[in-house]
């Protein structure tokens, strides 16, 4: 009898513990949403590094090592300054200081650098490389995180450009570094006086021209015209990306509030109306919400969606949203095709490389 009572007590203690964790999780996600929203609304200064930390810390249930994160960013910033000081850039336009910083960050992220510490010991700073393991974070969502990239020096097209922008912010040029989108892909767009706009690809460490992005076959001209792809995102639009990241991490648990996901997508769309990832996130969440209503409220399945006024209204709105996504020029790119496209840049560097940018970023 005492043994049974012990099991019952343990069950309730575990239940209380799970409930407490769930409360903490909701609080972290709600706080992150509020702060990201305030950045978009102008109630709080836009801080991309802080935005990324909010997203990753919420997923880590408040256990993210933010001290180590900030120390690593400071180290990369200081290393960039050393690289700039010790290398002469072949560039003489009026924006040379900006270009030096951009080239320095790129050098730190993509090249090995020999260093000597205070004890006169030599060591090598290892560059950041592409991690082809679980590229989309299906098995482990932490694969998408900048914190994981800092720990392992391996990342993907999500974490690598995010880190570049964070270091740029630390160097005082965050607003001159723009995130940009391609199908399943993030990269960097910047500009200078001599060459205008150009692309920086951290997954392969080169500067591809726009032809490479179009070569994927999944960028419709309408998507470019409508700012779905290849647009240089402003600071508020970069925070919109973080709101979608927040919602995607929130969805990784078995039980979650669908309305919170929709709220994140809606807020992202207020500042970036044609952010297709937010639109897709919302339509998928709406589809789940309709399915839940049919299952648990009306005790039926999706085939009866038009039978009830409530679900029929939601379904027609869902159809309208999907139609808009298609009209904007979005075309779904298969994951295997994406990986082949990504590898093509390494195999055909000469074909797609912006040689003007390569030439002036060479130091002497």
Order of alpha helices (4+ residues) and beta strands (2+ residues): alpha-alpha-alpha-alpha-beta-beta-beta-alpha-beta-alpha-beta-beta-beta-alpha-alpha-alpha-alpha-alpha-alpha-alpha-alpha-alpha
